[in-house]
Amino acid sequence: MKKFLTRVLIILIITLVADRAFSVVVKIFFKTTTTTDEYKLNTVTYKMNDPVIFMGSSRCHHHYVPSVIEDTLKTGVYNAGLWGMHNIYFQYGFLCNILARYTPKTICLEVHPIDYLATPFSQTATVGSLTPYINVSPGCDDMLKVAGLYYKSELSELYRYNSQFANIVAGNVSTRSLASDKGFKPLYGKLDTTFKTTPERFPFGIDTAKVHYLQAFIDKCKEKHIQLIFLFSPFYAVEKNHMVDIPDSMAKKNNIPFINHYNLAGFTGHPEVYYDFGHLNETGAKKYSAIVASELKKYIKN
């Protein structure tokens, strides 16, 4: 029995040492990869210091062109949005990591129904891409604990990168992102309306846990004296519903500007400015960014 336990202990020690050794190598390549998500996360967490940040999921990622907005605001702008279901759980953890290094003057948060409704596939697991940043900030660590990822990442440092190996390799083999884009990723092509004309629908109830973290996001900005602005960019097809009631009421409650363009003339119903039913193409993004920039100018003073 003693011999067996000794062997088990030796195997565990070898496994732990190997895990730590390989994780050092992976971490080096993780920080140099240019694949979109990893590159942007590293840039925002460790390097970027623009006074105005846009945050949100894919509709932020593809809708706000920093160069266009900078031209109007006359100040530095970075698009920190990420594609996929990066809802308010992720955004809160990401915000905490940003604030651990520096404090921006203004954050423009593109809200989405996944940030406050009980939509499928948008629970706490969305914070998984933040595991490489464990111990960067207490707020992010707490979010990883809620998602059940913190202690796994402490036990195995390789676990932090287990879903990103392919991206790490691809982003080191070829250049996928450019610093000059400042986080913006354009979508090329025009919406094909042949098979669908109905609006995007979100027939889901309010998720109180998400609303809690949306308020926590607001409170964190207040604590750091950051000007927070809510945004809701246009959809191709819309219907009369209460989809924006939650962000609207929270904005009013917390005295936050809310630029709501859910239904916007010149965009809603115009397929030439859309890539798909929820995302603008490059032409639409540039046109919309110019409109938003002029409205933001009322709130953001250089």
KEPAFI-871297 format. One record per residue: residue in three letters; x negated, y, z of N, C-alpha, C, O in turn. Coordinates in steps of 0.02 Angstrom, whole numbers, plus 50000, padded with zeros to 5 digits. Each point is the difference from the previous one (the first is absolute). Layout:
ALAXYZXYZXYZXYZ...
END
This chain:
MET499584993950000500425006150000499565006350000500145004949964LYS499344994950077499555005750005499665001249933499925005749979LYS499884988849987499685000549936500465003049948499805004149958PHE500834993850045500515002649953500105007550011500025003849951LEU500044998450111500115007150015499395004149979500065005749978THR499354991450028499395003549980500005001149925499825005449976ARG500384989549987500045000649927500515005349978499895004049955VAL500694995850079500525005049985499745007050013500115004649960LEU499534996350096499735006650017499495002349948500005005849980ILE499584989549997499495001749949500345002049935499795004949968ILE500734991550012500375001649939500325006950005499995003949953LEU500304997650105500315006550010499495005749996500135005249971ILE499294993650059499485005149999499755001249929499925005749978ILE499974988849984499785000649931500525003649958499835004349958THR500814994050053500545003249963500035007550014500085004149955LEU499844997750109500035007050020499415003949971500095005649975VAL499324991550028499405003349972500075000949925499845005349973ALA500404989549993500105000449927500525005349983499915003849952ASP500624996450087500535005049988499715007150006500135004249957ARG499494997150095499725006650010499495001749945499975005749976ALA499624989450005499495001249949500315001649933499815004849967PHE500674991150011500325001249935500415006450000500055003549949SER500254998250109500415006050003499585006349991500245005049973VAL499124994850048499555005749990499905001249925500015005749977VAL499904988949985499905000549928500645002549966499985004549958VAL500594992650062500645001949970500155007450014500255003649957LYS499604998650104500135006950019499605004949957500255005349981ILE499134992950003499595004349957500335000849931500055005649975PHE500164988949996500325000349934500705003150004500235003049951PHE500104996250105500665003150009499945007649997500435003449971LYS499054999350057499915007350001499775002849933500035006149990THR499734989649965499775002549935500484998249943499885002049943THR500644994350071500474998049947500395006149974500145004650038THR500024995249899500395005549969500724998049984500365003749967THR499844990350054500694997949990500465004850036499855002250056THR500704999549913500435005650022500145000350074499835005050032ASP500474989949997500205000350071499405000850045499985004450043GLU499534991249948499425000150044499605006549994499785002850049TYR500144999549889499635006249989500355005950033499685004150033LYS500974996249959500375005650029500014999750076499905005150033LEU500204989049995499994999350073499335002150029499985003550050ASN499484994449919499335001950024499885007549993499735003250046THR500474999649897499905007149988500375004350051499725004650029VAL500914993749982500415003950046499774999150072499995004750039THR499834989249979499804998650069499325002950018499905002350056TYR499624997649896499315001750018499725006349966499515002850025LYS500794999549920499675005349962500435006349988499785005650014MET500824993449962500415005549976500155005150056500134998050057ASN499845008449927500145005150051500425005849972499955005650023ASP500474992949927500435005249971500515002250051500244996050040PRO499945010449961500485002650049500724997849988500405000350046VAL499764997649892500694997849985499984992849976499644998349953ILE500744997450080500034992949982500724998149983500475002050034PHE499614994149913500644996949984499964992850021499534996449983MET500985001350055500014993250024500664996749981500515003449991GLY499494990050003500614996349983499824993749961499424998349992SER501094998449983499904993849963499915001649925499735005249983SER500504990349974499845000649928500275006349968499705002649953ARG500864999950071500285006049969499575006250015500015004849962CYS499634995050093499515005250014499384998849955499755004749969HIS500034989250029499414997949964500025002349927499495002149972HIS501104997549997500075001349928500325006849983500045001749941HIS500195002050109500405006049985499645006750011500225005149973TYR499254995050066499705006450019499295000649974499554996250020VAL500355008549935499355001049967499625005550036500185005949994PRO499304992550044499645005050040499745005949959500055005750023SER499694993149918499725005549960500545005249982499865006049999VAL500744991649987500555004649984500225003950062500115006149996ILE499944990650060500225003250061499465004850027500165005450025GLU499214992649969499455004350023500005006649961499855005350027ASP500314994349909499995006049958500495005350026499875006049993THR500694991750036500495004750027499845002050072500045005950017LEU499784989250024499895001450072499325003150014499905003250052LYS499634996049901499325002650009499664997250062499665003550037THR500454990149974499684996550056499934992749982500334997549954GLY499254998950082499874993049986500594995550015500325000750052VAL499834994649903500564995450007499764992949984499624999049954TYR500624996250086499834993049986500644995850004500415000950045ASN499664994549907500574995449999499804993550034499634996049971ALA500605003050090499834994050039500554994749996500004995250040GLY500475005449913500524995149992499724993449973499495000049966LEU500854994550050499784993449976500604996249972500555000550027TRP499344995749920500554996249971500184994250045499624998250046GLY500944998849940500244994450043500465002650055500185005850001MET499994989750044500485001550053499665002950061500094997650056HIS499515007649934499645003150056500475004950035499995006049988ASN500424991250056500515004050033499735003650061499405000650009ILE501055001850033499815004450056499564996550050499605003450034TYR500434990049973499544996550045499285001049977499565001750040PHE500334997349896499345001149971499805007450005499455001650020GLN501015002849961499855007249998499805002650069499555004250006TYR500784993350046499845002250068499294997750019499615004050026GLY500234989649961499344997650016499465003649960499475001650026PHE500674999649910499545003549956499895007150025499435002450002LEU501105001050018499955006850027499545000150061499585004550006CYS500514990850039499594999850061499264999349982499575003150033ASN500274992949916499314999349979499725006449970499435001850012ILE500985001749949499795006349971499845005050055499485003449998LEU500964997050051499925005050054499434998350047499785004350039ALA499974989649959499424998150041499375003549975499525000850038ARG500485001349898499425003349971500085007549990499555003950016TYR501024998149957500105007249989500755001549999500414995549996THR499745011050008500705002150002500175004349940499765005649994PRO500664991949961500215004149942500475005550023500284999650055LYS499815005449904500455005550017500734998249984500455001850038THR499654994549907500684998449978500044992849976499554997749964ILE500984998850055500144993449973500685000149968500505001950031CYS499534996049906500624999549963500184992649996499674996249965LEU500855001750070500194993050003500584998649952500555002650009GLU499324993449940500524997849954500394994350034499764994350004VAL500835007350021500414995050035500364995749949500145002149944HIS500024991850078500334995149957500464995950044499874999450060PRO500674997949913500454995850041499644994550039500254997850052ILE499184999749923499644994850037499715002750065499764996150042ASP500265010649967499745003050062500515000450056499825001650057TYR500824997149927500505000750053500594995249993500444999850044LEU499594996349902500534995149992499724992950006499404998949989ALA501024996450028499804993050010499954996549933500364995149987THR499205007349970499914997149933499584993650004499594999350045PRO500524996049909499614993850001499265001249985499825005049967PHE499764990650057499285000149985499655006550020499515001949969SER500745001350083499695006450020499975000550076500195005150029GLN499574989650002499945000150073499275001550019499635002849961THR500184995450100499355002050026499404997049964499445002450006ALA500684992249955499454996949963499685004849950499454998849976THR500905006750009499735004949952499375003450025499645003149961VAL500214996350104499395003050027499404995649989499445001850020GLY500654992449948499464995249991499385002849966499444997950015SER500655006949939499425002849965499585004650045499475002449979LEU500764998750083499615004150047499564995850045499645002850042THR500384990549952499584995950044499255001449994499654999250049PRO500085002849892499285001649998499825006150044499425001250013TYR501095002550010499885006150037500174999150075500145004950034ILE499834989049989500134998650070499505003950043499415000349983ASN500825002550072499605003950047499795006949974499575003350029VAL500754998949916499885006949977500405004950042499765005450017SER500864992750000500425004350042500464995750043500234994749978PRO499935007650083500464996350043500694999249969500324994850008GLY499925010349956500664999749970500064994649948500504996449997CYS498995003149960500004994749949499944993250033500334995349979ASP499255004150071499924993650035500664997850031500184994149998ASP500195010650031500654998450030500484997449947500394995450012MET499585007749928500444997949946499824993049976500434996049983LEU498925002550015499774993449981500204994850052500144994249983LYS499885007850080500234995450053500744998549991500224994350008VAL500175010849977500724999049988500114995149943500464996050001ALA499115004449948500064995749941499694993150013500064995649957GLY499635003450100499704993650016499344998649963499824994349989LEU499835011149991499394999349960499375001950038499444998549978TYR500635004950078499425002850034499544994550028499405000049985TYR500874995450053499584995150034499714994949950499454997350011LYS500925001349935499734995749948499385003349968499514996749984SER500545009950007499455003749970499405000750047499435000649978GLU500704999350086499465000250049499654993250003499394999750007LEU501014995049988499724993350004499574998549938499454997350006SER500815004449936499634998749937499955006549961500515002749977GLU498894999850015499905006149962500114999049925500185004749964LEU499724989250012500154998549930500745000349986500215001649945TYR500194996950106500735000149993500245007049978500515000749966ARG499125004350054500205006949984500015001249924500355004549976TYR499274991549987499935001149928500294994349959499924999949939ASN500434995450094500194993849965500475001049941500014995949955SER500375009650044500455001249944499705004849949500335001949951GLN499045000050060499705005249958499374997749963499685004149967PHE500144989650040499384997649969499985001349925499495002449974ALA501054996049991500025001049927499915007349982499635001649953ASN500705002850083499935007249987499305002550015499745004249963ILE499974993350090499325002150019499514998249944499585004149981VAL500484989849993499564997849946500125004149936499535002649970ALA501114998050011500175003549938499785007350002499765002749950GLY500335000450107499825007150007499275001450003499795005849994ASN499814989050017499275000949998499714998149932499455002249983VAL500924993949979499774998049933500135005549950499595001149955SER500975002450052500175005449954500315005850038500254999150055THR499735006849915500275006050032500755000549988500235000249943ARG500154999850112500735000149996500305006850021500575001549982SER499065002450056500255006450025499475005449992499404998550006LEU500815007649983499545005649992500155005350054500585001450015ALA498895001450013500095005150051500385006149973500375003250038SER499554998249898500325005949970500764999449998500355005149996ASP499924988850008500734999150000500325001950066500605001450003LYS499004998950050500235001850067500614996050022500475002650030GLY499514990949955500524995450024500594999049954500384995350011PHE499715008849939500584999449956499904994449949499464999449971LYS501054996550019499984994649950500585001049952500584999050019PRO499295002949918500545001049952500284993549974499664994949998LEU500975005449982500334994449967500145002149928500275005449988TYR499564990449964500075001749930500574996049969500094994050014GLY500295009249943500564996749968500655003450017500045004050047LYS500494994349916500665003150010500514994850020499984994349976LEU500475007650067500524995550025500444997349944500235003749957ASP499884989850045500464996749953500674999250035500054996150047THR500455007549930500664999950033500484995149967500605000250013THR499154995449946500434995449962500414995550046500584998749987PHE499104998850066500324994850040500285002450067500334996250035LYS499545010049982500235002250066500125007550001499595003949976THR500984998150052500145007150008500265001650069500125005950016THR499974989150027500275001250066499465002550048499414998549990PRO500785005350060499515002850048499684994650043500274994650009GLU499145007150019499704995850050500455000250062500195005550023ARG499974988850005500444999850059499644997250060499604995349994PHE500555007550064499694997750062500564998850051500095004050047PRO500284990549945500584998650043499794996750066500224994550016PHE499355009050021499724997150062500135004750058500065006149992GLY499984991050067500115004050060499365003550023499464998849974ILE500635005550075499445003750028499564995250041500264996050039ASP499095004649952499524996150039499735004550056499605004549987THR500624994350074499825004550056499254999950015499735005050022ALA499954989349965499284999650012499635004649951499525003450019LYS500694996649918499695004449951500135007350017499555004249994VAL501064997350026500165006950019499565002250059499795005850003HIS500084989650043499565001550057499315002049976499725004950026TYR500004991549926499335001749976500005006049954499495003549995LEU501074997849972500055006249961499975005950047499675005149986GLN500674994450071499975005350051499305000450031499755005450014ALA499934988849995499324999950027499525003549952499545003550022PHE500564995649913499605003449949500095007650008499515003849999ILE501114998350009500155007250009499665002650063499695005350000ASP500384990950055499725002250064499245000449997499705004550030LYS499984990949934499275000149994499775006349963499505003050018CYS500884998949931499835006149964500105006250044499595004649999LYS500944995450040500125005650046499435000550051499765005450016GLU500044988950010499474999750050499355003049974499635003350037LYS500234995649898499395002549970500095006749964499555002449967HIS501055000650041500165006449969499924999749924499755004749968ILE500484989850003499994999249928500695001849971500514997850027GLN499505006149921500635001649967500234993849960499644997649956LEU500944999950061500284994149966500585002049956500445003850021ILE499564993749918500545001449952500254993449972499614995849977PHE501055003250026500304994049970500155001349926500215005549981LEU499674989449978500155000549929500424993949979499924994650029PHE500505006349922500374994349970500035001549925500405004249979SER499204992349982499965001349928500584996849963500354995750028PRO499775006349910500604997949964500014992649978499484997049989PHE501125000450005500134993549969500305001249931500295005349987TYR499644989849969500305000649934500765000150003500325004349970ALA499974991050068500734999650006500185000550074499694996850042VAL500825007249973500195001150070500754999050008500384999849951GLU499834999750111500714999750016500115003850065499535001150038LYS501085000949974500165003550062500004995050057500424995550003ASN499115005250042499974995650058499655003750057499895006049997HIS499964990350055499705003150060499274997950008499744999750055MET499934998949889499324997350002499515004650033499534997750033VAL500555008949960499515004650028500245003250066499695004750024ASP500854992650005500265002950062499504999750057499935004850038ILE499724989649969499534999150056499425005049995499895003650048PRO499744996749897499465004949997500255007250005499665004350028ASP500934996949945500285006850003500155001950072499835005550022SER500494990050016500175001550070499375000550043499975004250045MET499534991549942499385000350039499615006349984499685002950045ALA500344999349893499665006249982500325005950035499655004450027LYS501004995849974500365005550034499874999950075499885005150031LYS500154988949998499894999250072499315002450021499915002950053ASN499594995849904499315001650017499745006449966499415001650003ASN501055002049965499825006249966499454999049948499505003649998ILE500614991349960499524998349947500315001749932500584998449988PRO499055004949968500275001149932500124993349965499594995450006PHE500955004149958500164993949962500165002049929500535002949986ILE499014995649968500105001549929500314993749969499654995249985ASN501005005050006500384994249977500185000649926500435004049982HIS499244992149976500135000149928500264993249976499854997949944TYR500534998850098500304993549982500365000549932499934995649958ASN500445009750034500365001349937499775006849974500225005250023LEU499334994749928499685006149977500115001149925499854995749959ALA500435010050025500135001849930499354999849960499485002450023GLY500554994649917499414999449958499614993650013499544998449962PHE500644998050091499674993750016500514994350005499944995049964THR500555005750079500514994950006500374999349934500275004849974GLY499754989149999500324998849936499585001349939500244999749944HIS499115001750066499555001549944499464994649996499495000550033PRO500624994449926499544994349997499305001849976499524996450014GLU500415009149950499355001849973499485001850054499405000049986VAL500835001450076499535001850053499914994450051499685000950052TYR500614993249933499954994350046499624994249970500024998849940TYR499644997650104499684993749982500494994250012500074995549959ASP500265004750099500544995450016500535004050039499965006150004PHE500544990550024500565003750030499825003850063500375004450022GLY499074993850009499825003550062499365003849997499815003350048HIS499834996449894499345003249997499925004349936500194997949945LEU499545008050065499865004449944499394997649961499554997050029ASN500445004249906499394998749962499535006050006500155004750036GLU499304995149929499505005350007500305006849981499885005050034THR500504995349912500315006249979500475002750054499985005950017GLY500444989750010500475002050052499645002150063500225004850033ALA499244991749985499645001750061499695007049996500035003850049LYS499694997849894499705006749992500535005450002499915005350031LYS500654993349936500555004949999500295000950070500145005650022TYR499964988850014500295000350067499515003250049500215003850044SER499154994749950499505002950045499995007549996499915003550050ALA500194999249890500015007349992500615003050036499945005350030ILE500634991249966500605002450035499914999850075500155004850035VAL499594989549990499904999350072499495005050026500085002850054ALA499394998349908499485004650021500285007050012499835003350049SER500604999049906500305006750007500445000350062500055005350032GLU500284989249985500434999950060499574999550063500165003150051LEU499314993149946499564999450058499655006650017499825001250057LYS500105002849893499655006450010500365004350052499705004350032LYS500964994749975500395003750051499804998050070500075004050047TYR499684989949961499854997450066499254999650014499795000750058ILE499814998349890499284999250009499645006449979500015001949941LYS499695001350106499645006249987499254998649997499734996650044ASN499945006049905499284998849994499645004150052499384999850004
END
